[in-house]
């Protein structure tokens, strides 16, 4: 790619040539027009080169990110390196945006962008244990209510 400095020097040199040609344009106006057209083409090339350089830098940054990004299959989240994360899998896969997950409750993280929830390591097990415990407590409660219900014998 062309260095921006080289492009600026070329444009500057063309301006000097154009000034020199201006005095001589009465003798050769066609040559002056060709130099002006060449100057326009070089300025377009410099602008295009700057855009392409910016695109290359963005793509290099994206490649570097992908090299450091890893997917944790257990939590279904992305991590950068060993300890930087977790990031939302849905947001990254859909929009290539790294959205850091927030603590929601003991066993889960939440994404504030797409409202997805992810279990922390052992979070699914903790969640399932809580649900089992709640079911056991509900069953005990229902049995206690049936046992202490003064009207139970009347309807049986």
C-alpha positions as CSV (number, residue, x, y, z in Angstrom):
1,X,0.0,0.0,0.0
2,X,1.0,3.5,-0.6
3,X,2.3,5.4,2.4
4,X,0.1,8.5,3.1
5,X,3.3,10.7,3.2
6,X,4.3,9.6,-0.3
7,X,0.8,10.4,-1.6
8,X,0.9,13.8,0.0
9,X,4.3,14.5,-1.6
10,X,3.0,13.4,-5.0
11,X,0.0,15.8,-4.7
12,X,2.3,18.6,-3.6
13,X,4.6,18.0,-6.5
14,X,1.7,18.0,-8.9
15,X,0.5,21.3,-7.5
16,X,3.9,22.7,-8.1
17,X,3.8,21.3,-11.7
18,X,0.4,22.8,-12.1
19,X,1.6,26.2,-11.1
20,X,4.5,26.0,-13.4
21,X,2.2,24.8,-16.2
22,X,-0.3,27.6,-15.6
23,X,2.2,30.1,-17.0
24,X,2.7,27.9,-20.0
25,X,-1.0,26.9,-20.4
26,X,-1.4,29.5,-23.2
27,X,1.1,27.6,-25.2
28,X,-0.2,24.1,-24.3
29,X,-3.6,24.1,-22.6
30,X,-4.0,20.3,-23.3
31,X,-0.9,19.5,-21.2
32,X,-2.3,21.6,-18.3
33,X,-5.6,19.6,-18.5
34,X,-3.7,16.3,-18.4
35,X,-1.7,17.4,-15.3
36,X,-4.9,18.5,-13.6
37,X,-6.6,15.2,-14.4
38,X,-3.5,13.3,-13.1
39,X,-3.6,15.4,-9.9
40,X,-7.3,14.4,-9.4
41,X,-6.5,10.7,-10.0
42,X,-3.7,10.7,-7.5
43,X,-5.8,12.5,-4.8
44,X,-8.5,9.8,-5.3
45,X,-5.8,7.1,-5.0
46,X,-4.6,8.6,-1.7
47,X,-8.1,8.7,-0.3
48,X,-8.8,5.1,-1.4
49,X,-5.5,4.0,0.1
50,X,-6.4,5.6,3.4
51,X,-9.7,3.8,3.4
52,X,-8.1,0.5,2.6
53,X,-5.5,1.0,5.3
54,X,-8.2,1.6,7.8
55,X,-10.0,-1.6,6.7
56,X,-6.9,-3.6,7.0
57,X,-6.3,-2.4,10.5
58,X,-9.9,-3.3,11.5
59,X,-9.6,-6.8,9.9
60,X,-6.2,-7.3,11.7
61,X,-7.8,-6.4,15.0
62,X,-10.7,-8.8,14.3
63,X,-8.3,-11.6,13.5
64,X,-6.3,-10.9,16.6
65,X,-9.6,-11.0,18.7
66,X,-10.6,-14.3,17.1
67,X,-7.1,-15.7,18.0
68,X,-7.6,-14.9,21.7
69,X,-11.3,-15.7,21.9
70,X,-12.4,-19.2,23.1
71,X,-15.8,-20.7,23.5
72,X,-16.5,-22.5,26.8
73,X,-18.8,-25.4,25.9
74,X,-19.8,-26.0,29.5
75,X,-21.1,-22.4,30.1
76,X,-21.8,-21.7,26.4
77,X,-20.0,-18.4,26.7
78,X,-17.0,-16.7,25.1
79,X,-13.8,-15.8,27.0
80,X,-10.8,-13.8,25.9
81,X,-7.7,-15.5,27.2
82,X,-8.0,-17.3,30.5
83,X,-9.9,-14.9,32.8
84,X,-11.4,-12.2,30.6
85,X,-15.1,-12.9,30.3
86,X,-17.7,-14.2,30.1
87,X,-19.2,-12.8,26.9
88,X,-22.6,-13.4,25.4
89,X,-22.5,-16.2,22.8
90,X,-25.7,-15.0,21.1
91,X,-24.5,-11.4,20.6
92,X,-21.1,-12.5,19.3
93,X,-22.4,-15.1,16.9
94,X,-25.1,-12.8,15.6
95,X,-23.4,-9.4,15.5
96,X,-19.7,-10.0,16.3
97,X,-20.2,-7.9,19.4
98,X,-18.5,-8.8,22.7
99,X,-21.0,-8.1,25.3
100,X,-19.8,-8.8,28.9
101,X,-22.3,-10.8,30.9
102,X,-23.5,-9.6,34.3
103,X,-24.1,-11.5,37.5
104,X,-27.8,-12.3,37.7
105,X,-28.2,-14.7,40.5
106,X,-26.0,-17.3,42.1
107,X,-26.1,-19.9,39.3
108,X,-26.5,-17.6,36.3
109,X,-25.1,-14.7,34.2
110,X,-27.3,-12.4,32.2
111,X,-26.8,-10.4,29.0
112,X,-28.2,-6.9,29.3
113,X,-28.3,-6.5,25.5
114,X,-30.2,-9.6,24.3
115,X,-31.6,-10.7,27.7
116,X,-30.1,-14.2,27.4
117,X,-29.2,-16.2,30.5
118,X,-26.2,-18.5,31.0
119,X,-25.4,-20.9,33.7
120,X,-22.1,-20.4,35.6
121,X,-19.9,-23.4,36.1
122,X,-21.9,-25.8,38.2
123,X,-24.8,-23.3,37.9
124,X,-27.0,-25.8,36.1
125,X,-26.4,-28.4,38.9
126,X,-27.1,-25.7,41.6
127,X,-30.3,-24.7,39.7
128,X,-31.5,-28.3,39.4
129,X,-30.7,-29.0,43.1
130,X,-32.8,-25.9,44.1
131,X,-35.7,-27.0,41.9
132,X,-35.6,-30.5,43.5
133,X,-35.5,-29.0,47.0
134,X,-38.4,-26.7,46.1
135,X,-40.4,-29.7,44.9
136,X,-39.6,-31.6,48.0
137,X,-40.7,-28.7,50.2
138,X,-43.9,-28.2,48.2
139,X,-44.7,-31.9,48.5
140,X,-44.1,-31.8,52.3
141,X,-46.2,-28.7,52.6
142,X,-49.1,-30.3,50.6
143,X,-48.9,-33.4,52.8
144,X,-48.9,-31.3,55.9
145,X,-52.0,-29.3,54.7
146,X,-53.8,-32.6,53.9
147,X,-52.8,-34.1,57.2
148,X,-53.9,-31.0,59.2
149,X,-57.1,-30.3,57.2
150,X,-60.0,-30.7,59.6
151,X,-62.4,-31.4,56.6
152,X,-60.5,-34.2,55.0
153,X,-62.6,-37.0,56.5
154,X,-65.9,-35.4,55.5
155,X,-65.2,-35.6,51.8
156,X,-63.6,-39.0,51.7
